[in-house]
Amino acid sequence: MPLLRFARITIPALLAVLWNQGHAQSPPLQIIATTGMIADTLRQVGGEHVAVKGLMGPGVDPHLYRQTRNDISAMTQADAVFWNGLDLEAQLHEFLERLAQRKPVFAVGEAVPEERRRADEEYTDRWDPHIWMDPGRWRYVVEASRDALIELNPGASDAFRANADAFLIQLQALDDYARETLASVPASAQVLVTAHDAFGYLGDAYGYEVEGIQGFSTESEAGLARIEQLVDLLVERQIGAIFVESSVPERNIRALVEGAAAQGWAVEIGGELYSDAMGAPGTYEGTYIGMIDHNVTTIARALGGDVPPGGMNDELSTSREDSQ
């Protein structure tokens, strides 16, 4: 009799233990993310429940990127694919739309409400895709990523929610740091000149005037008239620093420096900013937080602001800046 009681008690318990073990040991979701910013966000939110591979590494321009044979194989075998959308990955658009008929594909950048997007002045039916430049807007991507992961794996929903909440707290701290640091630049110097119009959301969030040589996409041409217009701006406003981008060739920025010099005004290259791609994997700048911290700190320092040497978290590398 005692033996029977023991069996009745332990068999259900044993089944529960086995179910929990199987659930806990279920393999992580295999996810492909187009950009490093999305990949890092998915790792932050997904934790141990995801294995994320990014298609585009440091220095890669997503506006021009075309899928390789290996990319196609990886995306078709993945559990899900996450991309920015808003015409950022213009060359992948058609392929990803076809892929979405066969497997989950999430355009998480399009979670940003239309009223919080920047419109293209030249093409009124297009939006500025560089939403990661404003942590306040990137929170929509975090929330969309969380909801998509819950859809893919409801059993890990509590972990996804907790991880997303923790990451959103980091985004708020980053936003606070950026606001304070960029505000330390003298008002007359709060002008950001870069290779292409990737920093408009940063300017909108923190009150900076932003001028890009090219438009939202690096596919657009930088005409001589635009170069001359920006040279005149640099000289007239006595702007002392402009910036190169890690994923865009420097030649147009160098042309601005030379053009200003020809008019008797010295302009320095204030540093290299991460625009469409993050830093190297395994580095602080290779995370979303580190990328934005680097940009904010580099901009403020070059334009005369008061910045801590190591940035918000005292983790920034100074070797890149010293080599400029």
C-alpha positions as a printed Julia matrix, in Angstrom:
324×3 Matrix{Float64}:
  0.0    0.0     0.0
  2.71   2.52    0.86
  4.44   1.57   -2.37
  1.29   2.34   -4.36
  0.91   5.68   -2.61
  4.52   6.46   -3.4
  3.97   5.64   -7.06
  0.84   7.77   -7.33
  2.69  10.75   -5.86
  5.97  10.53   -7.74
  4.89   9.6   -11.26
  3.1   12.93  -11.89
  6.01  14.77  -10.26
  8.48  12.86  -12.4
  6.52  13.71  -15.54
  6.53  17.38  -14.56
 10.29  17.31  -13.99
 10.87  15.67  -17.36
  8.62  18.2   -19.1
 10.43  21.11  -17.44
 13.81  19.69  -18.39
 12.74  19.29  -21.99
 11.31  22.78  -22.01
 14.42  24.33  -20.46
 16.69  22.49  -22.88
 14.75  23.39  -26.01
 17.17  24.81  -28.56
 17.35  28.58  -28.94
 15.59  30.25  -31.84
 17.87  30.58  -34.85
 17.45  34.18  -35.98
 18.94  36.24  -38.79
 19.07  40.04  -38.35
 20.07  42.3   -41.21
 21.9   45.0   -39.22
 24.1   44.91  -36.16
 21.77  47.25  -34.28
 18.85  44.85  -34.66
 21.04  41.82  -33.91
 22.29  43.33  -30.65
 18.77  44.3   -29.62
 17.54  40.75  -30.21
 20.39  39.36  -28.12
 19.56  41.75  -25.3
 15.86  40.84  -25.37
 16.17  37.17  -26.27
 19.01  36.22  -23.95
 19.74  32.49  -23.86
 16.59  31.73  -25.85
 17.99  33.07  -29.13
 21.01  32.56  -31.34
 21.33  35.61  -33.56
 23.43  36.03  -36.68
 23.8   39.46  -38.25
 24.14  39.69  -42.03
 25.94  43.04  -42.14
 29.08  43.57  -40.12
 31.2   46.65  -39.31
 31.64  49.09  -42.17
 28.88  47.55  -44.31
 26.43  49.93  -45.98
 22.9   48.49  -45.73
 21.58  50.81  -48.45
 23.74  49.05  -51.02
 23.97  45.54  -49.55
 22.92  42.63  -51.77
 22.31  39.15  -50.43
 24.92  36.5   -51.14
 24.24  32.83  -51.78
 25.23  32.1   -48.18
 22.83  34.8   -46.95
 19.95  33.23  -48.87
 20.75  29.81  -47.42
 21.0   31.19  -43.87
 17.73  33.14  -44.11
 15.76  30.27  -45.59
 16.97  27.91  -42.84
 16.45  30.34  -39.92
 13.43  30.28  -37.64
 12.82  33.97  -38.33
 14.38  36.99  -40.03
 14.37  40.51  -38.57
 15.04  43.6   -40.68
 14.73  47.34  -40.28
 12.45  48.14  -43.19
 11.61  51.76  -44.15
 13.67  51.18  -47.32
 16.95  50.82  -45.42
 17.78  47.43  -46.95
 16.58  48.5   -50.39
 18.37  45.72  -52.29
 16.93  43.0   -50.0
 13.35  44.24  -50.05
 12.01  42.01  -52.82
 13.69  38.88  -51.49
 12.45  39.45  -47.92
  8.89  40.03  -49.12
  8.97  36.68  -50.91
 10.54  35.0   -47.89
  7.75  36.35  -45.65
  5.31  34.09  -47.49
  7.18  31.07  -46.15
  8.44  32.0   -42.69
  8.24  34.75  -40.02
  9.87  37.96  -41.21
  9.65  41.07  -39.03
 10.31  44.66  -40.19
 10.84  45.98  -36.65
 11.82  49.5   -37.72
  8.32  50.0   -39.02
  7.01  49.72  -35.47
  7.94  53.39  -35.02
  4.65  55.33  -35.41
  4.38  57.42  -38.55
  4.01  60.6   -36.54
  7.48  59.96  -35.09
  9.17  59.28  -38.44
 11.03  61.83  -40.54
  9.78  62.24  -44.08
 12.06  62.54  -47.09
 11.76  66.06  -48.47
 12.58  64.87  -52.0
 10.52  61.66  -51.99
  7.37  62.27  -49.96
  6.38  58.6   -49.96
  9.59  57.57  -48.14
 10.7   57.72  -44.53
 14.1   58.26  -42.99
 15.12  54.71  -41.96
 17.89  55.69  -39.47
 15.67  55.4   -36.41
 18.39  53.88  -34.2
 20.02  57.3   -33.9
 17.4   58.27  -31.3
 17.13  55.93  -28.28
 13.66  57.34  -27.64
 12.47  55.98  -30.98
 14.51  52.78  -30.75
 12.37  51.71  -27.8
  9.62  50.91  -30.33
 12.01  48.47  -31.99
 12.81  46.88  -28.63
  9.11  46.42  -27.91
  8.41  45.06  -31.39
 11.31  42.62  -31.04
  9.99  41.48  -27.66
  6.5   40.88  -29.06
  7.85  39.01  -32.08
  9.98  36.73  -29.89
  6.97  36.01  -27.67
  5.03  35.07  -30.8
  7.83  32.7   -31.82
  8.34  31.18  -28.36
  5.44  31.88  -25.95
  7.03  29.67  -23.29
  9.83  32.17  -22.77
  7.57  35.22  -22.67
  8.43  36.11  -19.06
 12.14  36.14  -19.87
 11.6   38.23  -23.0
  9.54  40.79  -21.08
 12.06  41.03  -18.23
 15.01  41.38  -20.62
 13.21  44.03  -22.67
 12.36  46.02  -19.54
 16.01  45.95  -18.45
 17.18  47.08  -21.88
 14.63  49.9   -21.97
 16.08  51.19  -18.7
 19.5   51.29  -20.39
 18.01  53.17  -23.33
 16.56  55.77  -20.99
 19.96  56.24  -19.33
 21.55  56.59  -22.78
 18.94  59.17  -23.79
 19.58  61.16  -20.61
 23.34  61.07  -21.19
 22.99  62.15  -24.83
 20.69  65.02  -23.93
 23.01  66.38  -21.23
 26.23  65.85  -23.16
 25.09  67.31  -26.48
 23.55  70.28  -24.67
 27.02  71.12  -23.3
 28.1   72.19  -26.81
 27.75  75.97  -27.35
 24.45  76.67  -29.12
 26.16  78.29  -32.11
 28.23  75.11  -32.67
 25.35  72.63  -32.56
 25.64  71.84  -36.26
 26.44  68.29  -37.37
 27.88  67.85  -40.87
 28.38  64.27  -42.08
 28.68  62.21  -45.24
 24.99  61.36  -45.6
 21.75  62.24  -43.89
 21.86  59.47  -41.26
 21.72  61.63  -38.13
 18.43  63.45  -38.58
 16.71  61.61  -35.75
 19.59  62.52  -33.45
 19.24  66.14  -34.48
 15.48  66.04  -34.0
 15.78  64.48  -30.55
 18.5   66.79  -29.21
 17.98  70.04  -31.09
 20.9   69.89  -33.54
 21.01  71.14  -37.09
 22.09  68.22  -39.25
 23.53  68.51  -42.75
 24.46  65.48  -44.87
 26.3   65.63  -48.17
 24.12  62.83  -49.52
 20.47  62.15  -48.69
 18.89  59.38  -46.6
 20.39  56.73  -48.88
 24.02  56.52  -49.95
 22.69  55.61  -53.39
 21.95  59.3   -53.93
 24.6   61.34  -55.69
 26.55  64.11  -54.0
 26.54  66.89  -56.57
 29.08  69.69  -56.85
 26.39  72.22  -55.96
 25.76  70.45  -52.63
 29.49  70.39  -51.84
 29.75  74.12  -52.57
 26.67  74.86  -50.48
 28.12  73.06  -47.46
 31.54  74.69  -47.88
 29.85  78.09  -47.75
 27.94  76.99  -44.64
 31.13  75.9   -42.88
 32.86  79.19  -43.66
 29.93  81.5   -42.89
 28.99  79.76  -39.64
 32.64  79.11  -38.7
 31.97  75.46  -38.0
 35.17  73.91  -36.76
 34.57  70.16  -37.11
 32.83  67.76  -39.46
 32.61  63.97  -39.31
 33.35  60.92  -41.42
 31.27  57.73  -41.17
 32.48  54.18  -40.7
 30.34  52.79  -43.57
 30.72  55.65  -46.1
 33.87  56.63  -48.07
 35.61  59.79  -46.83
 36.21  61.51  -50.18
 33.23  63.89  -49.98
 34.09  64.95  -46.42
 37.7   65.57  -47.51
 36.34  67.74  -50.31
 34.58  69.92  -47.73
 37.78  70.33  -45.74
 39.72  71.32  -48.85
 36.97  73.66  -50.06
 36.82  75.49  -46.73
 40.61  75.76  -46.64
 40.53  77.38  -50.09
 38.31  80.07  -48.58
 40.64  80.57  -45.61
 38.72  78.56  -43.02
 40.25  75.54  -41.29
 37.87  72.67  -40.63
 38.96  69.55  -38.79
 37.6   66.04  -39.04
 36.16  65.62  -35.58
 36.17  61.84  -35.64
 34.55  58.83  -37.21
 30.9   58.16  -36.4
 29.0   54.91  -36.67
 26.08  55.6   -38.97
 24.68  52.47  -40.65
 26.83  49.88  -38.88
 28.26  49.38  -35.4
 31.8   48.76  -34.24
 33.68  45.47  -34.24
 32.07  42.43  -32.58
 33.21  41.93  -29.01
 33.87  45.64  -28.41
 31.74  48.13  -26.5
 31.24  50.08  -29.73
 29.97  46.83  -31.25
 26.82  47.09  -29.13
 23.89  49.42  -29.66
 24.55  51.28  -26.39
 28.25  51.61  -27.18
 27.59  52.77  -30.74
 25.38  55.65  -29.66
 27.6   56.49  -26.67
 30.57  56.71  -29.05
 28.7   58.96  -31.49
 27.35  61.32  -28.85
 30.67  61.6   -27.03
 32.65  62.09  -30.26
 30.3   64.78  -31.57
 30.17  66.71  -28.3
 33.93  66.58  -27.77
 34.76  67.77  -31.3
 32.23  70.63  -31.18
 33.44  71.99  -27.84
 31.22  70.22  -25.33
 32.04  68.9   -21.87
 32.34  65.12  -22.08
 33.79  62.35  -19.9
 36.82  60.74  -21.58
 35.33  57.26  -21.55
 31.78  58.22  -22.4
 28.66  57.34  -20.48
 29.92  54.03  -19.09
 33.66  54.83  -19.15
 34.08  52.04  -21.7
 34.85  53.91  -24.91
 38.08  53.16  -26.72
 40.22  56.24  -27.37
 42.42  54.58  -29.97
 40.05  55.38  -32.86
 39.79  59.0   -31.84
 43.52  59.41  -31.33
 44.18  58.06  -34.82
 41.96  60.61  -36.59
